[in-house]
Amino acid sequence: MSVLKIQFCAILIFSSSLLFAQKVFSVDYASQADLKVFVVDYESQADLNVYKVDYRSQAKGNEGFWYFVDYKSQSDKTIFFVDYKSQADLLIYFTNYQTQAGWRNKAKKHILY
């Protein structure tokens, strides 16, 4: 395979991961998770404001639009909801409005790639 084909495939794979839904699955144990999440009470405390969508087609890449799947094999990321803020990799706030979804702490954006 030529270098050009390899580069094209790499770009295609990377860009497609940004276009598709952020599909998440909630696991029962922290050891099963890609990432530990804590749900904060206030938007100002969050790294990411999350809007839960009803359909996979409504989710938008890594911008806080999450679609919760029924099976681990369907997910992009597995998450575990921790009991304490200090245990979390990511602090999220569930918003009721699509317009409020998005990163508040862009330094952590790499976590969901």
Summary of the structure (lengths in Angstrom):
residues: 113
radius of gyration: 15.1
end to end distance: 26.5
largest distance: 51.8
contacts: 309
relative contact order: 0.28
helix: 37%
strand: 27%
